[in-house]
Amino acid sequence: MKKPELLVTPVDIQNVKDVIEAGADAIMIGEEKFGLRLAGEFNQNEVAEAVRLAQASDVSVYVAMNALFHNAALPDLPDYLAFLNQIGTDGIVFGDPAVLLNAKTHAPDVNLHWNTETTVTNWFTANYWGRKGSSRAVLARELNMDAILEIKEHADVEIEVQVQGMTCMFQSKRTLVGNYMEFQGQDLSVEGRSKDRSLVLHDPERDVKYPIWEDWNGTHIMSPKDICIIDELDEMMDAGVDSFKIDGILKSSAYLKAITALYRQAIDQYRADPDSYLDQKEKWLKAVQDIQPENRQLDSGFFFKESVY
């Protein structure tokens, strides 16, 4: 049975060490200027340090460059890509063709992972970007299990699936909340504060709260619950899905270390003894529930639902 990669998004350099120790095979980091919805902000020195630490443990490092780039940002791409190439980054996560075209010149040694968050929904499009130079497609979070397995069956590129954490429900390049508060005459300087404000949108009808923040890339509204699929990894592992992602956004370093260790154990147990994993599915789910923040319930996302776009 193929061993799937366990990919984690750490919050800082210390957490890089933590998740590697807990069993991560790869990490994804980046700088807010270039990447969307990062678990933590890593400047260039920290990216280089993370690569050094990861390489010493045979762990891959992917850097997020999946922001929505406007013309003014294009001059910054060549130097940043050349830097990532120089330090030995393993992969660059992109959605904008501007990154792909610049990477061919300035980061020719780095793998490219196509991630548009919402439009990686069929194997034909994944293969199209594969022919353009991408080695991996990061699937949309709105896909059910049948769609994931069908894409994996026909894809010529690696397939990455998020298995744990919150997901994005809405993004605008505008700072909508800050603009609204300014219009109301209220003192709420959210721009540049990123995730530190702990703002939420409350839906009283459904009694759910959607985390929201604003940063360099605009306004982000996140899901009210966390995906958790630790008890349903077997079909994807049987199908050979290449990478399972734990998204660490708005999570503590201690939580991420513990979650990484649990997924490491679950993956390894299924590879070693599938029957025992299947017999203990509830054990794995209960283990995650025990460390889950009280304000973040778990569900299986769209894995067992019809996709809604």
N, C-alpha and C positions, 0 to 999 in steps of 0.2 A: 504494500500500500504506500502510495506517495505521501511524503511528509509535507503538510501544508505549512507555509510560512506564518508565523505569529507576529503581526505587525502592531506596534503600539505607538501612540503619540504622547511622549512625555512632556512634563511642564517646565523642567529646567535641567541643568547639567547634572545635579545630584540625582534627579529622577531618571536620567539616562542610565546612570550606574545601577539604580534600583531595578528598573525593568529588565535590564540585561541580566542582572543577578537572578531575577525571578523567572527568566526563561524566554524573553523576547528574541526572535530571530532577526527582527528589523525594527527600526524606528523611523518615524516621519517627523521632521521638525521644519522650522523656517522662520522667516521674518514677515511681520504683518504687511509690510510694503509690497511683498510679492505673493504671499499665500493667504488663503481664506480660512477663517475659523480655526486658528491654531490653538493647541492646548497651552502653549507657552511661547513667549517671544525669544528667539535666539538670534543675536547679532552675529556678524561674520566670525569674530573670534570664538564665540560659543559653538557655532556650527563646526568650525575647524576642530575644536576640542572634542565635540561629540563624535566626529568622524574618527579621531585618534582613539578614543575610548572604545568605540564600536569595532574598529578594525582589530584591536588587540584581543577581542573576544569572538572574532569571526561573525560579527553582526552587521547587517546592511544598514546604510543610512540613506533615506530618501528626503529630498528637500522640496517643500511645497512652493510651486510657482503657478498656482491655479487661480490667481486673482483675475479680475476683469480689467484688462489694461486699456487705458486711453492713450492717445497720441503722446501726451506729455511724459508718460512713463517709459516709452520705448527706448530712449537713449540710455536708460539704466540697465537694460537687459544684458547687453554684451559683456560688460565688466563683471556682473554678478554670475553669469553663466561660466565665464572663464575662471573665476574664482572657484566655483563648485567643481569644475573639471580638474583644476590644479590640485585641490586637496583630496581628490579621490572619492568624491560622492558617488554612491552606487546608482542613484536614480533621481530623476526630476519629475515631479507631478505637475502636469500642465492641463489646461483646457483651451487656452488661446493659441491659435496657429502661430502667432508672433513668437512665442516661446520655442515652439518646435523648429521654426525656420532659423532663428538665431542660434539654437543649440547645435544644429548641424555644423555651424561654423565655429562657435566658441566653446562648445562642450561636446566634442565628437566622441569622447570616451564614456559618456554617461548614458545609461538607459533612460528611456522616456516612458512615463506612465500617463495615459490619457484619462483625465478625470474632469468631467463637466458637471458632476453632482447629479444631474437630473436626466441627461439625454443618452446615457450609456445603457440603452434598453434592448438592444438586439445584436446578434452576433455578426450580422452583415456590416453594420456601422463600426463595430469593434475591429473587424478585419480591414475595413477601409483605412482606419487610422494606423493599423498595423503596417499596411503597405506604405504609409507615409513616414514610418519610422518609429512608431510606438511599439514597445515590447509588452505592454500590459494595459488592460482596460479595467478601470475601477467602476464597478457596476452601480447604477442608481439604487438608492435605498428603497424605492417604491416597488421593486420587483418581488414576485412571489417565488417560492422554491422551484416550481416547475419551470418558470422562465429562466432562473439562474442555471438550472441543470441543462436546459436546452442550449443556452448560450455557451456554456462550457463544452458541450458536445461538439459544437460547430466552430468554435473560436480558434483562430490560428495564433492568438496571443495569450499571455497569462491573464487570469481572471482574479480580481480582488473583490472580496465581499466584506462589508462591515457586519460584525457579529455582536458588538457591545457598544453602548453609549448613546448619546442623544444625536438627533439628526436635524438638519436645517429644513425649516418649512417655508422661509421667505427671506429674500435679501433684496435690498435696494441700495444703489450707490449713493442715495441721498441720506442725510442724517435726519430721518423723519421725526424721531422723538425729540431730539434737540431743537429742531425747527419749530415743532408744535409747542414745546415748553417756552421757547423764546417768544412765540406769538402770544402765548397766554400771560407773558410777563413774569414767568417763574424762573428762579435761579437753579437751573439744572444743566450744568456744563458736562454733557455726556461724551461729547466728541473727544477722542484721545484718551478717555478713561477706560476704554475697552471693557473687560468683563468684571471690573472691580465694583461696579455700582449695584449689582444684584437686582436689576430691574426685572419685572415680570409683567406680562399682560394676563389679566385674570378674566376667564370666561365663566361667569357665575352659572350660566345655564348648564354647562357640562362639569362645572366645578373643577376646572383644570387651570394651571398656570404655565404660561409659555415664557421661558427665559428670553430676555432681549438685551442687546447691547449695541453700541455704535463704536466704530473704530475707523481706521484709515480707509477701509473698503465699504463703509456705509453702515446700514442698519441690518441686523441679523435677528430673526425670530426663530427660536428652536422648539423642538418637540416637547410636549409636557411629560413624556415618559421616556425611559431608556430602552433601547433594544437590548434583549438578552437572548442569545440562542445557544448558550453553552450546553443545553440538554438536547439539541437537535443538530449536532455537527455531523452526524454519521453519513447522511445522504450526500452532503457536499464533499466529505472526505472520500467517500466511495467514488464520486464522480471526478475527483482529482482537482477540485478548486485549489488554486495556487496559493492564495493568501487570505488569511482571516485578520480583519482589522479591529482593534480595540481603540475607540476614539476617546481620548482623555479630556476633552474640552469640559471646563467647569468642574473638574474633579481634582481631588487632592492627590499629592504624590503618594501618600500611604495607601489610598484606595487603589491607585493604578498599579502599584507594586503587588497588592493582594489579588487584584483581578487578573493580572498577568500570570501570576503563579497558578491560579485556579484553571485558567484556560490551558496553560502548559500541561498541567496534570491531566485534564480531560482529554486533550489531543493525544497525549502519550498513552493514556490508558486505552483509548479506542484502537490505536495502532497495535498495541501489544495484545489486547484481549477484547475484541469487539463485544462479545456477549456480556462481559462484566460492566462495560460502559453502558450498554443498553439497559441492563438490570438496575443501574444506579443513576438513571437520568434525574430522578427527583433529588438525589443527593447533590448533584452539581448545581441545580437551580436553587436549592435551599442554601447552599454555600454562598452564592452570589447575593441572595436576599438578605442574608445575615450581615453583610457589610455594606449594603446599599444605603445611601442617604435617605432619611425618612421622607424627604420631600420629592423623591424621584422613584416613582413606581416603575416596575418592569413590565414589558410586554414583548411580543415576538414581531413587532413592526408589521410589515407586509408579507412576511415569509409564508403565511398560510391564508392570505387574503387575496382577493382580486385587486389588481393594481388600479389605482385611481389617479388620473393626471389632471 
